[in-house]
Amino acid sequence: MNWKDKVVLGSKRFWKNEEGLGTLEMLMILAVLVIIAIAFRKWIVKWINDLFADTDGKITDTSNAPTVDEP
């Protein structure tokens, strides 16, 4: 039996196995999430950069705030 026959036989067993279907469902969900992430990657990167810039601005504003001297 060559490697192609082994792959075909293994995939047929995997497809018929009930546990394999759960794994297949998880892989399909993961694939959809990856496709969505790729489709919206520019928006996601811009959103994250804006979030970090806003956070950096708030940290800078806090560090420049006037302090009260203790008596």
Secondary structure as the mmCIF struct_conf table of DSSP 4:
data_model
#
loop_
_struct_conf.conf_type_id
_struct_conf.id
_struct_conf.beg_label_comp_id
_struct_conf.beg_label_asym_id
_struct_conf.beg_label_seq_id
_struct_conf.end_label_comp_id
_struct_conf.end_label_asym_id
_struct_conf.end_label_seq_id
HELX_RH_AL_P HELX_RH_AL_P1 TRP A 3 LYS A 16
HELX_RH_AL_P HELX_RH_AL_P2 GLU A 18 ALA A 39
TURN_TY1_P TURN_TY1_P1 PHE A 40 PHE A 40
HELX_RH_AL_P HELX_RH_AL_P3 ARG A 41 SER A 63
TURN_TY1_P TURN_TY1_P2 ASN A 64 ASN A 64
BEND BEND1 ALA A 65 ALA A 65
HELX_LH_PP_P HELX_LH_PP_P1 VAL A 68 GLU A 70
#
